[in-house]
Amino acid sequence: MSIKRILKKEGIEIVRELDTLTVNILARNIANILASSFPTLNLNSNTLFIQISRLNMYFAKLPNGISAKYFCKNRSIYFDCNLDLTNLTDVAIHECIHYLQEKRDKHGNIIKLGLCDYTDGSLPGVGLNEASVQLMSAKASNLKYENVKYFDINLQTNTPMYYPLECALVQQMAYVVGEDVLFDSTLHSNNNFRDQFISLTSVKDFFRIQKNIDLLVETQSRLELLYSALEDVGLEEDYVQKIVNEIEKRKNSCKKNFYCHAKTNFN
């Protein structure tokens, strides 16, 4: 399938390509922010700038709720037309981190994306990786913590709009091992975080938590589709009630999944 057809399937409609000056300014700003925000990772801002400036960047019409999207098949980032790139947001940094964390084989195929294993068709660790990337983005953006309520769950988070439940759980894991180890494995796609977490808990604990965070992401994605389905004003009342019941079922599943791991004792 061509890139054009894949983008259409993903709901991405290109409006225009960013000019070289805008790309370089954006790349320089993000490179400086990442290097200064994570001193223990020993990042070189000039090296990061060169890497990020090689990306293809576009303004595009994106699906509802998405402000930016990195597309690994053509190493391009698509920004929503309404996104102000002069005022960097965590979503722009988030997508650039996805690009930087790619690990490919000699044929150019992605084998690892941070904490996610791409050699397995089920992509184990995708939720863990998304949450960790968002935690890095929020920290780099100096986002403040606030009290939020999500699926009747009260928590403090500095990422209320993106993966708040997953981020809360991954923060607990980082508390056990150390945030620096988590971010190093996230950006450099190594197994240090996984191995150290296992050494302090168990193999069973790590893969159980990883699997359930993935499930949490999957359940929330399904919920978004169900909410979108309710916007169809032509639906019959019985079908609407069926969707509402399914939403409640999946919300309860999210709560159960979250509390199961939030109360886990890793000591």
Phi, psi and chi 1 to 4 in degrees:
 res  aa     phi    psi   chi1   chi2   chi3   chi4
   1 MET       -  136.2 -173.1 -178.2  -65.6      -
   2 SER   -71.2  157.8   67.4      -      -      -
   3 ILE   -58.5  -39.6  -66.8  -63.9      -      -
   4 LYS   -60.8  -42.9 -170.9  173.7 -177.6  179.9
   5 ARG   -71.1  -35.5  -69.9 -179.3   65.0 -174.0
   6 ILE   -65.7  -43.2  -65.0  173.6      -      -
   7 LEU   -61.2  -41.8  -69.3  176.7      -      -
   8 LYS   -62.0  -41.8 -175.5  177.0 -179.1  179.9
   9 LYS   -63.4  -33.1 -174.0  178.0  178.9 -178.7
  10 GLU   -81.5   -3.7  -66.5  -77.0  -26.7      -
  11 GLY    80.1   24.7      -      -      -      -
  12 ILE  -105.2  121.7  -60.5  173.2      -      -
  13 GLU  -121.0  110.1 -178.7 -177.0  -19.8      -
  14 ILE   -66.0  134.0  -64.0  174.3      -      -
  15 VAL  -100.4  -50.8  173.6      -      -      -
  16 ARG  -164.8  156.5   65.4  178.3  175.5   86.5
  17 GLU   -83.9  143.4 -173.1  171.6    4.2      -
  18 LEU   -72.3  141.8  -89.3   61.9      -      -
  19 ASP   -72.6  162.4   61.4   83.6      -      -
  20 THR   -59.9  -40.4  -57.9      -      -      -
  21 LEU   -62.6  -45.3  177.7   59.7      -      -
  22 THR   -63.3  -42.4  -59.1      -      -      -
  23 VAL   -61.3  -44.4  170.2      -      -      -
  24 ASN   -66.9  -39.1  -74.0  -18.3      -      -
  25 ILE   -64.4  -45.2  -68.3  173.6      -      -
  26 LEU   -62.4  -45.7 -171.5   62.8      -      -
  27 ALA   -62.3  -42.4      -      -      -      -
  28 ARG   -64.3  -44.6  175.4   57.7   68.2 -172.5
  29 ASN   -64.0  -44.9  -71.4  -19.7      -      -
  30 ILE   -67.2  -40.0  -68.9  177.5      -      -
  31 ALA   -60.1  -45.1      -      -      -      -
  32 ASN   -65.5  -41.1  -71.1  -20.2      -      -
  33 ILE   -63.9  -45.2  -72.2  171.6      -      -
  34 LEU   -65.9  -43.6  -70.6  175.7      -      -
  35 ALA   -64.5  -38.5      -      -      -      -
  36 SER   -80.5  -26.9   61.3      -      -      -
  37 SER   -79.8  -24.0  -61.4      -      -      -
  38 PHE  -130.0   67.6  -53.6  101.4      -      -
  39 PRO   -61.1  -29.5   21.7  -33.8      -      -
  40 THR   -72.1  -14.7   60.8      -      -      -
  41 LEU   -85.7   -5.9  -60.2 -174.0      -      -
  42 ASN    53.0   49.3  -62.3  -45.1      -      -
  43 LEU   -82.8  140.0  -58.4  175.0      -      -
  44 ASN   -99.3  117.6 -176.0  -68.7      -      -
  45 SER   -63.1  -34.6   60.9      -      -      -
  46 ASN   -67.7  -40.3  -71.6  -33.6      -      -
  47 THR   -64.5  -43.4  -59.4      -      -      -
  48 LEU   -62.2  -40.9  -70.0  175.4      -      -
  49 PHE   -59.3  -46.3  164.4   72.0      -      -
  50 ILE   -60.1  -43.5  -67.6  170.8      -      -
  51 GLN   -63.2  -50.4  -69.9  176.4  -77.6      -
  52 ILE   -68.8  -35.9  -61.6  171.0      -      -
  53 SER   -67.9  -15.2   63.7      -      -      -
  54 ARG   -81.3   -9.8  -70.5  173.3  178.0  166.5
  55 LEU   -69.7  145.6  -85.1  167.4      -      -
  56 ASN   -82.2  132.1  -58.0  -51.3      -      -
  57 MET  -128.7  138.4  -60.7 -173.2 -172.5      -
  58 TYR  -138.9  151.4  -58.5   89.1      -      -
  59 PHE   -88.6  138.3  -86.2  125.9      -      -
  60 ALA  -151.8  162.3      -      -      -      -
  61 LYS   -86.6  122.9  -65.3  179.0 -179.1  178.3
  62 LEU  -116.5  160.1  -59.2  176.1      -      -
  63 PRO   -57.6  153.9  -25.0   34.7      -      -
  64 ASN   -53.3  135.3  -71.0  -22.7      -      -
  65 GLY    88.9   -5.2      -      -      -      -
  66 ILE  -109.8  125.2  -62.0  178.4      -      -
  67 SER   -99.6  -25.5  -60.7      -      -      -
  68 ALA  -156.7  151.4      -      -      -      -
  69 LYS  -147.7  123.6  175.6   77.3  172.6  178.9
  70 TYR   -91.8  130.7  172.0   62.7      -      -
  71 PHE  -115.0  108.5 -160.6   61.5      -      -
  72 CYS   -70.6  -23.8   60.9      -      -      -
  73 LYS   -64.8  -30.2  -68.8 -173.8 -178.5  -63.9
  74 ASN  -127.9   16.4   61.6  -10.7      -      -
  75 ARG    47.7   57.1  -67.6  176.6  175.3  170.3
  76 SER  -130.8  150.1  -60.1      -      -      -
  77 ILE  -115.4  133.4  -69.0 -174.4      -      -
  78 TYR  -113.5  121.4  -58.6   90.3      -      -
  79 PHE  -104.7  140.2  -63.8  105.9      -      -
  80 ASP   -59.6  141.6 -177.0   83.5      -      -
  81 CYS   -57.9  -26.3  -63.1      -      -      -
  82 ASN   -90.9   -0.1  -62.0  -44.3      -      -
  83 LEU   -78.1  129.5 -166.5   64.8      -      -
  84 ASP   -87.3  103.2 -179.3    9.3      -      -
  85 LEU   -78.0   -8.8  -64.5 -177.6      -      -
  86 THR   -79.4  -16.7   61.8      -      -      -
  87 ASN  -120.5   87.5 -177.5   22.0      -      -
  88 LEU   -55.4  133.6  -84.0  179.0      -      -
  89 THR  -110.4  165.9   63.4      -      -      -
  90 ASP   -64.5  -26.3   57.9  -47.6      -      -
  91 VAL   -68.5  -35.8  -67.2      -      -      -
  92 ALA   -67.0  -42.7      -      -      -      -
  93 ILE   -65.5  -40.4  -64.1  172.8      -      -
  94 HIS   -55.4  -48.9 -177.3  115.6      -      -
  95 GLU   -70.0  -33.1  -60.9  -53.5  -39.5      -
  96 CYS   -68.5  -35.8  -77.1      -      -      -
  97 ILE   -62.7  -39.7  -68.9  175.0      -      -
  98 HIS   -56.1  -41.7  -85.4  -38.6      -      -
  99 TYR   -65.9  -44.0  164.8   64.9      -      -
 100 LEU   -67.6  -27.0  -65.9  170.7      -      -
 101 GLN   -88.0   -3.3   64.5  178.3 -176.9      -
 102 GLU   -59.1  134.1  -77.9 -174.9   -7.7      -
 103 LYS  -124.7  120.5 -178.4  177.7  -75.5 -172.0
 104 ARG  -117.3  156.3  -64.1  176.1 -179.0 -101.6
 105 ASP   -85.3 -177.2   62.9   19.5      -      -
 106 LYS   -66.8  -14.8   61.6 -178.4 -179.4 -179.6
 107 HIS   -94.7    0.4  -57.4  -66.2      -      -
 108 GLY    88.2    6.7      -      -      -      -
 109 ASN   -85.0  136.6  -58.8  -49.9      -      -
 110 ILE   -69.5  127.9  -63.7  179.3      -      -
 111 ILE  -110.6  -21.2   56.2  175.7      -      -
 112 LYS  -153.2  139.7 -148.4  159.2 -169.9  -69.4
 113 LEU  -128.4   90.9 -167.2   69.7      -      -
 114 GLY    64.2 -113.2      -      -      -      -
 115 LEU   -95.7    5.0  -54.9  171.0      -      -
 116 CYS  -105.8  131.8  179.4      -      -      -
 117 ASP   -90.7  113.3  180.0    6.3      -      -
 118 TYR   -89.3   -4.9  -96.0   65.5      -      -
 119 THR   -80.1  -13.2   62.4      -      -      -
 120 ASP  -103.5  126.4 -173.6  -40.7      -      -
 121 GLY   -58.4  -23.8      -      -      -      -
 122 SER   -84.2   -3.8   64.0      -      -      -
 123 LEU    52.4   56.4  -57.8 -178.0      -      -
 124 PRO   -61.2  136.1   23.8  -34.5      -      -
 125 GLY    94.2    4.8      -      -      -      -
 126 VAL   -64.0  -39.8   64.6      -      -      -
 127 GLY   -69.4  -42.3      -      -      -      -
 128 LEU   -59.4  -42.5 -172.0   61.1      -      -
 129 ASN   -68.5  -44.7 -172.6   60.1      -      -
 130 GLU   -60.4  -42.3  -75.1  -67.3  -13.0      -
 131 ALA   -65.4  -43.1      -      -      -      -
 132 SER   -66.9  -40.6 -174.6      -      -      -
 133 VAL   -61.6  -40.4  169.9      -      -      -
 134 GLN   -68.0  -36.0 -176.0   55.3   31.8      -
 135 LEU   -63.3  -40.6  -72.2  171.8      -      -
 136 MET   -63.0  -43.8  -70.8 -172.5   72.7      -
 137 SER   -64.4  -41.8  -55.1      -      -      -
 138 ALA   -65.5  -40.6      -      -      -      -
 139 LYS   -66.1  -44.0 -178.2  172.3 -177.4  175.7
 140 ALA   -64.6  -29.1      -      -      -      -
 141 SER   -89.6   -0.1  -57.6      -      -      -
 142 ASN    55.7   40.5  -69.1  -43.6      -      -
 143 LEU   -72.2  138.8  -61.3 -175.0      -      -
 144 LYS   -84.9  149.9  -55.5  -60.9 -178.0 -176.0
 145 TYR   -76.8  145.2  -80.0   84.6      -      -
 146 GLU  -145.5  158.4   55.6 -176.3  -78.1      -
 147 ASN   -84.6  128.1  -66.7  -46.3      -      -
 148 VAL  -133.7  162.9  -61.4      -      -      -
 149 LYS  -125.2  121.6 -167.5  171.7 -174.3  177.7
 150 TYR  -133.6  116.1 -161.1   74.2      -      -
 151 PHE    55.5   41.1  -64.5  151.1      -      -
 152 ASP    66.0   16.6  -64.4  -34.7      -      -
 153 ILE  -105.8  121.5  -60.1  169.7      -      -
 154 ASN   -90.0  129.7  -65.7  -56.5      -      -
 155 LEU  -155.8  162.4   67.9  156.5      -      -
 156 GLN   -99.5  131.0  -92.4 -156.9  -22.6      -
 157 THR  -151.1  151.1  179.6      -      -      -
 158 ASN  -103.9   13.6   61.5  -12.7      -      -
 159 THR  -139.9   64.5  173.4      -      -      -
 160 PRO   -68.5  -22.3   26.2  -35.9      -      -
 161 MET   -94.9  -17.7  -59.3  -58.2  -66.0      -
 162 TYR  -132.9  113.8  -58.3   98.2      -      -
 163 TYR    51.5   46.2  -52.4  107.9      -      -
 164 PRO   -62.3  -40.5   23.1  -34.4      -      -
 165 LEU   -68.5  -46.4  -60.1 -178.1      -      -
 166 GLU   -62.0  -41.4  -66.2   85.7  -13.4      -
 167 CYS   -63.4  -38.6  -73.9      -      -      -
 168 ALA   -62.7  -40.9      -      -      -      -
 169 LEU   -69.9  -41.2  -65.2  175.1      -      -
 170 VAL   -69.2  -31.1  175.0      -      -      -
 171 GLN   -62.3  -37.6  -81.8 -176.2  -46.0      -
 172 GLN   -62.8  -41.7  -76.9 -166.2  -14.0      -
 173 MET   -64.2  -40.2  -62.2  176.3   74.4      -
 174 ALA   -66.0  -31.1      -      -      -      -
 175 TYR   -62.7  -34.2 -179.8   78.5      -      -
 176 VAL   -72.3  -45.0  174.9      -      -      -
 177 VAL   -97.5  -38.3  176.2      -      -      -
 178 GLY   123.9  132.5      -      -      -      -
 179 GLU   -62.0  -38.1 -168.9  179.1   71.7      -
 180 ASP   -61.9  -39.3  -67.8  -18.7      -      -
 181 VAL   -66.2  -42.3  179.7      -      -      -
 182 LEU   -59.6  -49.6  171.5   65.8      -      -
 183 PHE   -69.8  -32.9  -67.7  158.6      -      -
 184 ASP   -63.1  -46.1  176.3   66.2      -      -
 185 SER   -68.0  -33.5  -71.8      -      -      -
 186 THR   -66.1  -47.5  -59.7      -      -      -
 187 LEU   -77.9  -37.3 -168.5   63.1      -      -
 188 HIS  -101.7    3.2  -63.1  127.0      -      -
 189 SER    53.8   45.3  -62.8      -      -      -
 190 ASN  -109.8  175.0   60.6   52.7      -      -
 191 ASN  -100.4   13.6  -65.4  -35.4      -      -
 192 ASN   -59.6  -43.8  -66.1  -19.4      -      -
 193 PHE   -63.8  -48.0  174.6   74.2      -      -
 194 ARG   -58.6  -47.5 -178.7 -162.7   68.8 -175.3
 195 ASP   -65.8  -40.4  -66.0  -15.0      -      -
 196 GLN   -71.0  -36.7  -70.0 -165.6   38.7      -
 197 PHE   -64.4  -42.2 -171.3   86.3      -      -
 198 ILE   -63.4  -38.9  -72.7  173.4      -      -
 199 SER   -65.4  -26.5   71.4      -      -      -
 200 LEU   -94.9  -15.2  -66.0  169.2      -      -
 201 THR  -126.0 -101.0   56.7      -      -      -
 202 SER  -166.2  162.6   70.9      -      -      -
 203 VAL   -59.5  -43.4  172.0      -      -      -
 204 LYS   -59.9  -44.6 -179.0  179.8  178.6 -179.1
 205 ASP   -61.0  -47.7  -78.8  -25.2      -      -
 206 PHE   -60.7  -51.7  175.7   81.3      -      -
 207 PHE   -71.8  -26.5  -73.8  105.9      -      -
 208 ARG   -68.4  -44.6  177.0  173.9   55.4   85.3
 209 ILE   -66.6  -43.6  -66.6  169.1      -      -
 210 GLN   -57.7  -47.0  174.5 -175.6  -91.4      -
 211 LYS   -62.3  -40.7  180.0  179.0  179.0  179.8
 212 ASN   -76.4  -28.4  -79.6  -73.7      -      -
 213 ILE   -68.5  -39.1  -68.8  176.6      -      -
 214 ASP   -59.7  -42.2  -72.3  -10.5      -      -
 215 LEU   -64.8  -35.9 -177.6   60.2      -      -
 216 LEU   -63.5  -43.0 -166.0   56.5      -      -
 217 VAL   -63.4  -44.8  170.8      -      -      -
 218 GLU   -61.6  -42.4 -179.1 -176.2  -26.1      -
 219 THR   -64.8  -41.3  -57.0      -      -      -
 220 GLN   -68.0  -34.6  -70.7  176.7   97.1      -
 221 SER   -64.2  -40.6  -64.7      -      -      -
 222 ARG   -65.1  -36.8  177.6   58.7 -177.9  163.2
 223 LEU   -63.2  -39.9  -86.3  168.5      -      -
 224 GLU   -61.2  -39.1  -70.4  174.4    7.9      -
 225 LEU   -66.2  -38.4  -66.6  175.0      -      -
 226 LEU   -67.6  -41.4  -69.3  169.4      -      -
 227 TYR   -62.3  -40.2  -76.4  127.9      -      -
 228 SER   -63.4  -37.8  -64.2      -      -      -
 229 ALA   -62.3  -32.2      -      -      -      -
 230 LEU   -69.2  -16.7  -76.4  178.7      -      -
 231 GLU   -74.4  -11.7  -64.9  176.0    3.4      -
 232 ASP   -76.0  104.7 -173.8  -13.6      -      -
 233 VAL   -69.7  -11.9  -66.1      -      -      -
 234 GLY   -87.6    2.5      -      -      -      -
 235 LEU   -70.0  144.3  -66.2  176.7      -      -
 236 GLU   -74.9  153.3  -65.1 -178.3    0.0      -
 237 GLU   -58.9  -41.1 -175.5  176.1  -16.6      -
 238 ASP   -63.1  -39.1  -71.4  -13.2      -      -
 239 TYR   -71.3  -36.2 -169.9   64.7      -      -
 240 VAL   -61.1  -45.0  168.6      -      -      -
 241 GLN   -63.3  -36.1 -172.0   58.2   52.4      -
 242 LYS   -62.7  -41.8 -176.5  178.1  179.4  179.9
 243 ILE   -66.4  -42.8  -65.7  175.3      -      -
 244 VAL   -60.4  -42.2  170.0      -      -      -
 245 ASN   -63.9  -39.9  -68.5  -19.3      -      -
 246 GLU   -66.9  -37.3 -176.7   64.8   19.3      -
 247 ILE   -61.5  -47.1  -74.0  173.6      -      -
 248 GLU   -62.3  -39.3  -72.9  -56.1  -49.7      -
 249 LYS   -61.5  -44.1  177.6 -178.4  175.8 -178.3
 250 ARG   -75.9  -31.4  -66.8 -168.9  178.3  -98.3
 251 LYS   -63.8  -42.5  -75.1  172.4   64.4  175.8
 252 ASN   -64.4  -36.5  -71.7  -28.5      -      -
 253 SER   -62.8  -41.6  175.6      -      -      -
 254 CYS   -62.4  -45.0  -77.1      -      -      -
 255 LYS   -62.6  -44.4  -73.1 -169.5  -73.9 -173.9
 256 LYS   -62.6  -44.1 -178.5  179.2  178.7 -179.3
 257 ASN   -62.1  -45.0 -161.8  -21.7      -      -
 258 PHE   -64.5  -50.8  176.3   81.0      -      -
 259 TYR   -65.3  -30.7  -78.6  125.5      -      -
 260 CYS   -57.9  -42.7  173.3      -      -      -
 261 HIS   -92.9  -27.2  -65.0  -65.6      -      -
 262 ALA   -64.3  -27.6      -      -      -      -
 263 LYS   -97.3    3.3  -64.6  175.7 -178.8  178.2
 264 THR   -65.5  135.0  -62.1      -      -      -
 265 ASN   -97.3  112.0 -177.4   -1.3      -      -
 266 PHE   -90.5    1.5  -63.8  122.2      -      -
 267 ASN   -82.0      -  -64.8  -38.9      -      -
